Amino acid sequence: MAEEEAVPAPIFIVGAPRTGSTILYQAITNRFKVSYIDNLASLFYRNLRFGIWLSKKEYGDGPHNNFRAEFGNTNKFGGHAPSECGEFWYRWLPRSDHYADSSSISDKAKRKIRREILCVSAKYGQPFVFKNLNAGQRLKLIADIFPDAKIIFVQRDPLFVIRSILKARARLGVPAGQWWSVRPANFRSLLDLSEEKMCAAQVHYIESQIASDLELFGDDNVCMVHYSEFSENFVDSLGAWLGVDRKNGGVDPEFRYDDRSKLSKEDMFMLKNAVSSFGLSDE
């Protein structure tokens, strides 16, 4: 492999669920020349280098032009659509608990993760972009493996995040008292809360863990972004910060924005009450 200092460091998109991280991941991978795990490559999660090679052979560096997903899952939308590919990380980390620190896996496993990812980046001269929100609870581990990683922390108006999580739970039939999506370290202690307060607690503890662990990375390696900022120009500015070139033929997604005036009085009261229960900023 090329000298590691010449290899682009990986990029991790983190945040609470339902904050817009998927559409941002899709926009970045569609617009710029970066490596990522698409649905084709994800089939070979045990041999990432082969999976990415096969994807590059099939699609080259062409855009995927897909901005659809079902709660982050893009399996229905084509082989080149970007995947979260949790299976890659579950080779070393448990499914039941998402929080992990530098002592959670062996040094041998850390070296293997580093080698697999940087070998791809070295081969194609492109940073590797990951959007798997569990990574936000693993930043201590990531900082140990990839101290030069770039972190994009996505946030959104907490009223709409909680509302969207509640809608996701209802649509998927998740019963009260059962967890859904990213698990902060203390998630088991939150299972007895009402659903709206459990969702607020989920957002609070996920974001608090991320905010604390971002201190492990240099200021120049962290980008805080807000859902309300999403636009074509904003994605361009992210590309400049990441130092990546544009692809030919990539289209831009249609970004949608939150509007509190469209919330009913009942929803507004319930959501504000949930937000205030866990000290989330009502902004």
For each residue, the residues with C-beta under 8 A, 3 or more apart:
1: 4 7 115 118 119 122
2: 6 7 122
3: 6 7
4: 1 7 118
5:
6: 2 3 122
7: 1 2 3 4 118 121 122
8: 121 125 126 127 128 243
9: 121 127 146 148 149 150 221
10: 117 118 121 127 128 129 130 146 149 150
11: 28 34 127 128 129 130 149 150 151 152 242
12: 130 131 135 139 142 149 150 151 152
13: 21 24 25 28 129 130 131 152 154
14: 21 133 135 136 139 151 152 153 154 210
15: 19 21 133 136 153 154 155 156 206 207 210
16: 19 133 136 155 156 161 182 202 203 206 207
17: 21 71 72 133 161 165 168 181 182 202
18: 156 160 161 164 165 168
19: 15 16 154 155 156 161 227
20: 23 24 154 156 227 230
21: 13 14 15 17 24 25 72 131 133 154
22: 25 26 69 72 131
23: 20 26 27 67 69 230 253 255
24: 13 20 21 27 28 131 152 154 225 230 235
25: 13 21 22 28 29 36 82 129 131
26: 22 23 29 30 64 66 67 69 81 82 253
27: 23 24 30 31 67 230 235 252 253
28: 11 13 24 25 31 32 34 129 235 238 239 242
29: 25 26 32 34 36 64 82 129
30: 26 27 63 64 65 66 67 247 250 251 252 253
31: 27 28 63 235 236 239 246 247 250 252
32: 28 29 239 242 244 245 246 247
33: 61 126 244 245 246 247
34: 11 28 29 126 127 128 129 242 244
35: 52 120 121 124 126 127 128 129
36: 25 29 82 128 129 130
37: 41 42 45 48 51 52 82 83 85 88 130
38: 41 42 55 59 64 79 80 81 82 83
39: 42 43 74 75 77 78 79 80 81 83
40: 43 51 54 55 58 59 79 80
41: 37 38 44 45 48 51 52 54 55 83 85
42: 37 38 39 45 51 83 85 87 88
43: 39 40 51
44: 41 47 48 50 51 54
45: 37 41 42 48 51 85 87 88 91
46: 91
47: 44 50 51
48: 37 41 44 45 51 52 88 116 117 120
49: 52 53 116 119 120 123
50: 44 47 53 54
51: 37 40 41 42 43 44 45 47 48 54 55
52: 35 37 41 48 49 55 56 120 124
53: 49 50 56 57 123
54: 40 41 44 50 51 57 58
55: 38 40 41 51 52 58 59 79 80
56: 52 53 59 60 61 124
57: 53 54 60
58: 40 54 55 79 80
59: 38 40 55 56 62 64 79 80
60: 56 57
61: 33 56 247
62: 59 80 247 249
63: 30 31 247 248 249 250 251
64: 26 29 30 38 59 78 80 81 82
65: 30 249 250 251
66: 26 30 74 77 78 80 81 82
67: 23 26 27 30 253 254
68: 74 76 77 81
69: 22 23 26 72 73 74 77 81
70: 73 74 76
71: 17 168 172 181
72: 17 21 22 69 84 133
73: 69 70 76 84
74: 39 66 68 69 70 77 78 81 82 83
75: 39 83
76: 68 70 73
77: 39 66 68 69 74 81
78: 39 64 66 74 81
79: 38 39 40 55 58 59
80: 38 39 40 55 58 59 62 64 66
81: 26 38 39 64 66 68 69 74 77 78
82: 25 26 29 36 37 38 64 66 74 131
83: 37 38 39 41 42 74 75
84: 72 73 131 132 133
85: 37 41 42 45 88 89 132
86: 89 90 132 134
87: 42 45 90 91
88: 37 42 45 48 85 91
89: 85 86 92 93 132 134 135 138
90: 86 87 93 94 95
91: 45 46 87 88
92: 89 105 109 112 113
93: 89 90 98 100 104 105 134 138
94: 90 97
95: 90
96: 183
97: 94 100 183 185
98: 93 134 137 138 182 183 184
99: 137 138 183 184 185 209
100: 93 97 104 105 137 138 140 141
101: 104 138 140 141
102: 140 141 143 144
103:
104: 93 100 101 138 141
105: 92 93 100 109 110 141
106: 109 110
107: 110 111
108: 111 112
109: 92 105 106 112 113
110: 105 106 107 113 114 141 144 145
111: 107 108 114 115
112: 92 108 109 115 116
113: 92 109 110 116 117 145
114: 110 111 117 118 145 146
115: 1 111 112 118 119
116: 48 49 112 113 119 120
117: 10 48 113 114 120 121 128 146
118: 1 4 7 10 114 115 121 122
119: 1 49 115 116 122 123
120: 35 48 49 52 116 117 123 124 128
121: 7 8 9 10 35 117 118 124 125 126 127 128
122: 1 2 6 7 118 119 125
123: 49 53 119 120
124: 35 52 56 120 121
125: 8 121 122
126: 8 33 34 35 121 244
127: 8 9 10 11 34 35 121 150 242 244
128: 8 10 11 34 35 36 117 120 121
129: 10 11 13 25 28 29 34 35 36
130: 10 11 12 13 36 37 135
131: 12 13 21 22 24 25 82 84
132: 84 85 86 89 135
133: 14 15 16 17 21 72 84 136 181 182 206
134: 86 89 93 98 137 138 182 183
135: 12 14 89 130 132 138 139 142
136: 14 15 16 133 139 153 182 206 209 210
137: 98 99 100 134 182 183 184 185 206 209 210
138: 89 93 98 99 100 101 104 134 135 141 142
139: 12 14 135 136 142 143 151 209 210 213 214 216 217
140: 100 101 102 143 144 213 216
141: 100 101 102 104 105 110 138 144 145
142: 12 135 138 139 145 146 149
143: 102 139 140 146 147 149 213 216 217
144: 102 110 140 141 147
145: 110 113 114 141 142
146: 9 10 114 117 142 143 149
147: 143 144 216 217
148: 9 221
149: 9 10 11 12 142 143 146 217 221
150: 9 10 11 12 127 221 222 223 242
151: 11 12 14 139 214 217 221 222 223
152: 11 12 13 14 24 223 225 238
153: 14 15 136 210 211 214 222 223 224 225
154: 13 14 15 19 20 21 24 225 226 227
155: 15 16 19 207 224 225 226 227
156: 15 16 18 19 20 160 161 226 227 228 258
157: 160 161 227 228 258 260 283
158: 161 162 200 203 271 275 280 281 282 283
159: 162 163 258 260 263 268 271 272 275 282
160: 18 156 157 163 164 227 258
161: 16 17 18 19 156 157 158 164 165 203
162: 158 159 165 166 196 199 200 203 271 274 275
163: 159 160 166 167 263 267 271
164: 18 160 161 167 168
165: 17 18 161 162 168 169 180 181 199 202 203
166: 162 163 169 170 195 196 199
167: 163 164 170 171
168: 17 18 71 164 165 171 172 174 180 181
169: 165 166 172 174 180 195 199
170: 166 167 173 174
171: 167 168
172: 71 168 169 180
173: 170
174: 168 169 170 178 180
175: 178
176: 194 195
177: 191 192
178: 174 175 191
179: 183 187 191
180: 165 168 169 172 174
181: 17 71 133 165 168 202
182: 16 17 98 133 134 136 137 202 206
183: 96 97 98 99 134 137 179 187
184: 98 99 137 187 202 205 206 209
185: 97 99 137 205 209
186: 189 190 205
187: 179 183 184 190 191 202 205
188: 191
189: 186
190: 186 187 193 198 201 202 205
191: 177 178 179 187 188 198
192: 177
193: 190 197 198 201
194: 176 197 198
195: 166 169 176 198 199
196: 162 166 199 200 270 271 273 274
197: 193 194 200 201 274 277 278
198: 190 191 193 194 195 201 202
199: 162 165 166 169 195 196 202 203 274
200: 158 162 196 197 203 204 274 275 277 278 280
201: 190 193 197 198 204 205 277 278
202: 16 17 165 181 182 184 187 190 198 199 205 206
203: 16 158 161 162 165 199 200 206 207 278 280
204: 200 201 207 208 278 279 280
205: 184 185 186 187 190 201 202 208 209
206: 15 16 133 136 137 182 184 202 203 209 210
207: 15 16 155 203 204 210 211
208: 204 205 211 212
209: 99 136 137 139 184 185 205 206 212 213
210: 14 15 136 137 139 153 206 207 213 214
211: 153 207 208 214
212: 208 209 215
213: 139 140 143 209 210 216
214: 139 151 153 210 211 217 222
215: 212
216: 139 140 143 147 213
217: 139 143 147 149 151 214 221 222
218: 221 222
219: 222
220:
221: 9 148 149 150 151 217 218
222: 150 151 153 214 217 218 219
223: 150 151 152 153 238 241
224: 153 155
225: 24 152 153 154 155 229 230 234 238
226: 154 155 156 229
227: 19 20 154 155 156 157 160 230 257 258
228: 156 157 257 258
229: 225 226 234
230: 20 23 24 27 225 227 234 235 255 257
231: 234 235 255
232: 235 236 252
233: 236 237
234: 225 229 230 231 237 238
235: 24 27 28 31 230 231 232 238 239 252
236: 31 232 233 239 240
237: 233 234 240 241
238: 28 152 223 225 234 235 241 242
239: 28 31 32 235 236 242 244 245 246
240: 236 237 243
241: 223 237 238
242: 11 28 32 34 127 150 238 239
243: 8 240
244: 32 33 34 126 127 239
245: 32 33 239
246: 31 32 33 239 250
247: 30 31 32 33 61 62 63 250
248: 63
249: 62 63 65
250: 30 31 63 65 246 247
251: 30 63 65
252: 27 30 31 232 235
253: 23 26 27 30 67
254: 67
255: 23 230 231
256:
257: 227 228 230
258: 156 157 159 160 227 228
259: 262
260: 157 159 263 268
261:
262: 259
263: 159 163 260 267 268 271
264: 267 268
265: 268 269
266: 269 270
267: 163 263 264 270 271
268: 159 260 263 264 265 271 272
269: 265 266 272 273
270: 196 266 267 273 274
271: 158 159 162 163 196 263 267 268 274 275
272: 159 268 269 275 276 282
273: 196 269 270 276 277
274: 162 196 197 199 200 270 271 277 278
275: 158 159 162 200 271 272 278 280 282
276: 272 273 279 280 282
277: 197 200 201 273 274
278: 197 200 201 203 204 274 275
279: 204 276
280: 158 200 203 204 275 276
281: 158
282: 158 159 272 275 276
283: 157 158
